Amino acid sequence: MSREITREELSAAGVQYGHQTKRWNPKMKSYIYGVKNKNHIIDLEKTITHLNAAQKLLEFLGSKQQKILFVGTKRSGKNAVKEAALRSGNFYINNRWLGGTLTNLKTILIRIKALWEIEEEEKKGRLSLRTKKEQIKILKEKAKLEKALGGIKQMHKLPAAIVVVDPKGDEIAVKEAKKLNIPVIAICDTNADPDMVDYVIPGNDDLQESVNLIINILVEAYAEGAQIKMNPSVLRTVAPKREPRQINRPVMSSENQAEQQTSVANENVQMTNEPVVQVAEVEKPSEPKAE
């Protein structure tokens, strides 16, 4: 059985921090707890519920020795998906998604074969017999193929499911999986379209600690089902003591900064099971106004 997930560990990783309210997707309303400092706060109870559902699927797939594909091409997910795949014997893509990776797998396999042939030529010393110009050209091609396909060069057939860090940024990957009826598990931030995803996991997809924790929880479930012992993750899952998205926001005035620091200090107030007292700080999301 997959391990229990606590709201405290999710909160420590910053999973609850959503985007600015003006950037939200109204379809995510049911996953939002409230609003704070003009940013949506994700309901961590919903996150736990949906993580549990995804855990069950991955545990089942692991028990059947099925393979999954981790996709994370944005910076916050690159390390997480690579580590998860390598620890569990699965596949990953953490650079640009090549169109047709799933829907035109036959062509992708031809390119993977080309990568294997170059590696074989190196291994047997045949590459050194070529001219310097040819060697440079071949090694450049190898680097290009390794960057694009290195995480799936052992993948000889379609995965049983894909785990996506950002379904909005990797929309093509999601659409290809949906077209082929491959289950999609994805971290859905407040700006995402949950209708594209089979297993929605409401959470922050920009903060590395949030992504690291969620991906780690998912791969642990797979390993549990597959009965494999993985090396422990080396990625950090506790976020710095600050408003995570503040890094990407415009510089605020000193008055607003002081107000923000006060609000952050009271973060735990809104994330408890008790009724929200500070209504001015946390408001329920409203329907979008008609233009």
C-alpha positions as CSV (number, residue, x, y, z in Angstrom):
1,M,0.0,0.0,0.0
2,S,1.3,3.5,-0.9
3,R,2.4,5.7,1.9
4,E,0.1,8.2,3.6
5,I,0.4,11.8,2.4
6,T,0.1,14.7,5.0
7,R,-1.1,18.2,4.5
8,E,1.9,19.4,6.4
9,E,4.5,18.0,4.0
10,L,2.5,19.4,1.0
11,S,2.4,22.8,2.7
12,A,6.1,22.7,3.5
13,A,6.9,22.1,-0.2
14,G,4.7,25.0,-1.2
15,V,2.2,22.9,-3.1
16,Q,-0.7,25.2,-2.1
17,Y,0.5,28.3,-3.9
18,G,-1.4,29.0,-7.1
19,H,-1.0,31.7,-9.7
20,Q,-2.3,35.3,-9.6
21,T,-6.1,35.4,-9.7
22,K,-6.0,37.1,-13.1
23,R,-4.2,34.2,-14.6
24,W,-6.5,31.5,-13.4
25,N,-8.6,29.0,-15.4
26,P,-12.1,29.0,-14.1
27,K,-12.3,25.2,-14.6
28,M,-9.9,24.9,-11.6
29,K,-12.4,26.6,-9.2
30,S,-13.3,23.4,-7.4
31,Y,-9.7,22.8,-6.5
32,I,-9.1,26.3,-5.0
33,Y,-9.3,27.0,-1.3
34,G,-9.3,30.8,-1.5
35,V,-7.4,33.9,-2.4
36,K,-4.5,35.6,-0.6
37,N,-2.5,38.6,-1.8
38,K,-4.2,38.3,-5.2
39,N,-3.0,34.8,-5.6
40,H,-5.1,31.6,-5.5
41,I,-4.5,29.1,-2.7
42,I,-5.0,25.5,-3.6
43,D,-7.1,23.2,-1.4
44,L,-4.6,20.6,-0.1
45,E,-7.3,18.2,0.9
46,K,-8.2,18.0,-2.7
47,T,-4.6,17.5,-3.6
48,I,-4.3,14.6,-1.2
49,T,-7.5,13.0,-2.5
50,H,-6.4,13.2,-6.1
51,L,-2.8,12.0,-5.3
52,N,-4.3,8.9,-3.6
53,A,-6.2,8.1,-6.8
54,A,-3.0,8.5,-8.9
55,Q,-1.1,6.4,-6.4
56,K,-3.5,3.5,-6.9
57,L,-3.2,3.6,-10.7
58,L,0.6,3.7,-10.6
59,E,0.8,1.0,-8.0
60,F,-1.4,-1.2,-10.2
61,L,0.7,-0.5,-13.3
62,G,3.8,-1.2,-11.3
63,S,2.4,-4.6,-10.2
64,K,1.8,-5.4,-13.9
65,Q,5.4,-4.4,-14.8
66,Q,4.0,-1.7,-17.1
67,K,6.2,1.2,-18.0
68,I,5.4,4.9,-17.6
69,L,6.7,8.1,-19.1
70,F,7.6,11.1,-17.0
71,V,7.4,14.5,-18.8
72,G,8.7,17.7,-17.4
73,T,10.3,20.2,-19.9
74,K,10.0,23.3,-17.7
75,R,12.8,24.1,-15.4
76,S,11.0,23.2,-12.2
77,G,10.4,19.6,-13.4
78,K,13.6,18.7,-15.3
79,N,15.4,17.1,-12.4
80,A,12.4,15.5,-10.8
81,V,11.2,13.6,-13.9
82,K,14.7,12.4,-14.7
83,E,15.5,11.2,-11.2
84,A,12.1,9.5,-10.9
85,A,12.5,7.6,-14.2
86,L,16.1,6.5,-13.5
87,R,15.2,5.4,-9.9
88,S,12.3,3.3,-11.1
89,G,13.4,2.0,-14.5
90,N,11.0,4.1,-16.4
91,F,11.3,6.7,-19.1
92,Y,11.5,10.5,-19.2
93,I,11.5,13.6,-21.4
94,N,12.8,16.8,-19.9
95,N,13.7,18.7,-22.9
96,R,11.6,19.8,-25.8
97,W,8.8,17.4,-26.7
98,L,9.2,16.1,-30.2
99,G,5.8,16.1,-32.0
100,G,4.8,12.5,-32.7
101,T,6.8,11.0,-29.9
102,L,3.7,8.9,-29.1
103,T,1.5,9.2,-32.2
104,N,4.3,8.6,-34.6
105,L,6.4,6.2,-32.5
106,K,7.7,4.3,-35.5
107,T,9.6,7.4,-36.7
108,I,10.9,8.1,-33.2
109,L,12.2,4.5,-32.9
110,I,14.2,5.0,-36.2
111,R,15.9,8.0,-34.6
112,I,16.5,6.1,-31.4
113,K,18.1,3.3,-33.5
114,A,20.4,5.9,-35.0
115,L,21.5,7.0,-31.5
116,W,22.2,3.3,-30.6
117,E,24.3,2.8,-33.8
118,I,26.5,5.9,-33.0
119,E,27.0,4.6,-29.5
120,E,27.9,1.2,-30.8
121,E,30.3,2.7,-33.3
122,E,32.0,4.6,-30.4
123,K,32.1,1.5,-28.2
124,K,33.8,-0.7,-30.8
125,G,36.3,2.0,-31.8
126,R,35.1,2.4,-35.3
127,L,34.4,6.1,-34.9
128,S,38.1,6.9,-34.5
129,L,38.7,5.4,-37.9
130,R,36.7,8.2,-39.5
131,T,38.1,11.6,-40.5
132,K,38.0,14.4,-37.9
133,K,35.3,16.2,-39.9
134,E,33.1,13.1,-39.9
135,Q,33.7,12.5,-36.2
136,I,32.7,16.0,-35.3
137,K,29.6,15.8,-37.4
138,I,28.6,12.4,-35.9
139,L,29.2,13.5,-32.3
140,K,27.1,16.6,-32.8
141,E,24.3,14.4,-34.1
142,K,24.8,12.1,-31.1
143,A,24.5,15.0,-28.7
144,K,21.4,16.3,-30.4
145,L,19.7,12.8,-30.3
146,E,20.8,12.2,-26.7
147,K,19.3,15.5,-25.6
148,A,16.0,14.8,-27.3
149,L,15.7,11.1,-26.9
150,G,18.1,10.0,-24.2
151,G,15.4,9.5,-21.6
152,I,13.3,7.2,-23.9
153,K,16.0,5.3,-25.8
154,Q,15.0,2.1,-24.0
155,M,11.3,2.7,-24.8
156,H,10.3,0.2,-27.5
157,K,6.5,0.6,-27.2
158,L,4.0,3.1,-25.9
159,P,3.9,3.7,-22.2
160,A,1.0,2.6,-20.0
161,A,0.6,6.1,-18.6
162,I,2.3,9.5,-18.7
163,V,3.0,11.7,-15.7
164,V,3.2,15.4,-16.7
165,V,4.6,18.3,-14.6
166,D,2.9,21.0,-16.6
167,P,0.0,20.0,-18.9
168,K,-0.3,23.5,-20.2
169,G,3.3,23.8,-21.3
170,D,3.4,20.2,-22.5
171,E,0.0,20.3,-24.1
172,I,1.2,18.4,-27.2
173,A,2.3,15.5,-25.1
174,V,-1.1,15.5,-23.3
175,K,-3.0,15.6,-26.6
176,E,-1.0,12.8,-28.1
177,A,-1.6,10.6,-25.0
178,K,-5.3,11.4,-25.1
179,K,-5.5,10.5,-28.7
180,L,-4.1,7.1,-28.0
181,N,-6.1,6.6,-24.8
182,I,-3.0,6.6,-22.6
183,P,-3.9,7.8,-19.1
184,V,-2.6,11.2,-18.2
185,I,-1.5,12.1,-14.6
186,A,-0.6,15.8,-14.3
187,I,0.1,18.5,-11.8
188,C,-2.5,21.1,-12.5
189,D,-1.8,24.6,-11.3
190,T,-4.6,27.2,-11.1
191,N,-4.0,28.2,-14.7
192,A,-4.3,24.7,-16.1
193,D,-7.2,23.1,-18.0
194,P,-8.2,20.0,-15.9
195,D,-10.4,18.7,-18.6
196,M,-7.3,17.6,-20.5
197,V,-6.1,15.4,-17.7
198,D,-7.4,12.0,-16.5
199,Y,-5.8,12.2,-13.0
200,V,-5.7,15.8,-11.9
201,I,-3.3,16.7,-9.1
202,P,-3.9,20.3,-7.9
203,G,-0.6,21.9,-7.1
204,N,2.1,24.4,-7.7
205,D,4.0,23.4,-10.9
206,D,6.5,26.3,-10.8
207,L,8.2,25.6,-7.5
208,Q,10.8,22.9,-7.7
209,E,10.2,21.6,-4.1
210,S,6.5,21.2,-4.9
211,V,7.2,19.3,-8.1
212,N,9.9,17.2,-6.5
213,L,7.6,16.1,-3.7
214,I,4.6,15.2,-5.9
215,I,6.7,13.3,-8.5
216,N,8.5,11.5,-5.6
217,I,5.1,10.4,-4.1
218,L,4.0,9.1,-7.5
219,V,7.1,7.2,-8.3
220,E,7.1,5.6,-4.8
221,A,3.6,4.3,-5.5
222,Y,4.9,2.8,-8.8
223,A,7.9,1.2,-7.0
224,E,5.6,-0.2,-4.3
225,G,3.5,-2.0,-6.9
226,A,6.5,-3.2,-8.9
227,Q,8.2,-4.3,-5.6
228,I,11.4,-2.6,-6.5
229,K,13.7,-0.9,-4.0
230,M,14.8,2.5,-5.2
231,N,17.6,4.7,-4.0
232,P,16.3,7.6,-1.9
233,S,15.6,10.9,-3.7
234,V,18.3,13.6,-3.4
235,L,16.0,16.4,-4.4
236,R,14.8,19.0,-1.9
237,T,11.1,18.9,-0.9
238,V,11.0,21.7,1.6
239,A,10.5,25.2,0.1
240,P,12.3,28.3,1.4
241,K,10.3,30.3,4.0
242,R,8.9,32.8,1.6
243,E,6.1,33.3,-0.9
244,P,7.5,31.1,-3.7
245,R,6.1,33.0,-6.7
246,Q,7.4,36.3,-5.4
247,I,10.6,35.6,-7.4
248,N,8.7,36.0,-10.6
249,R,6.6,39.0,-9.6
250,P,7.3,42.7,-10.3
251,V,9.2,44.5,-7.6
252,M,6.8,45.7,-4.9
253,S,6.9,48.9,-2.8
254,S,8.3,48.7,0.7
255,E,4.8,49.1,2.0
256,N,3.5,46.2,0.0
257,Q,6.5,44.1,1.0
258,A,5.8,44.7,4.7
259,E,2.2,43.7,4.2
260,Q,3.2,40.5,2.3
261,Q,5.7,39.5,5.0
262,T,2.9,39.8,7.6
263,S,0.5,37.7,5.5
264,V,3.1,35.0,4.9
265,A,3.7,34.8,8.7
266,N,0.0,33.9,9.1
267,E,0.0,31.3,6.3
268,N,-0.9,28.4,8.6
269,V,-4.1,30.1,9.7
270,Q,-5.8,29.6,6.4
271,M,-4.6,26.1,5.8
272,T,-6.1,24.5,8.9
273,N,-9.5,22.8,9.2
274,E,-10.8,25.6,11.3
275,P,-13.1,28.2,9.8
276,V,-11.2,31.0,8.1
277,V,-11.2,34.0,10.5
278,Q,-9.2,36.5,8.5
279,V,-11.7,36.8,5.7
280,A,-9.9,39.9,4.4
281,E,-6.9,37.8,3.7
282,V,-8.5,34.7,2.3
283,E,-11.5,34.9,0.0
284,K,-13.3,32.3,-1.9
285,P,-12.8,32.5,-5.6
286,S,-15.6,34.2,-7.5
287,E,-16.9,33.5,-11.0
288,P,-15.2,35.5,-13.8
289,K,-16.9,38.7,-14.6
290,A,-18.4,39.1,-18.1
291,E,-16.6,41.5,-20.3
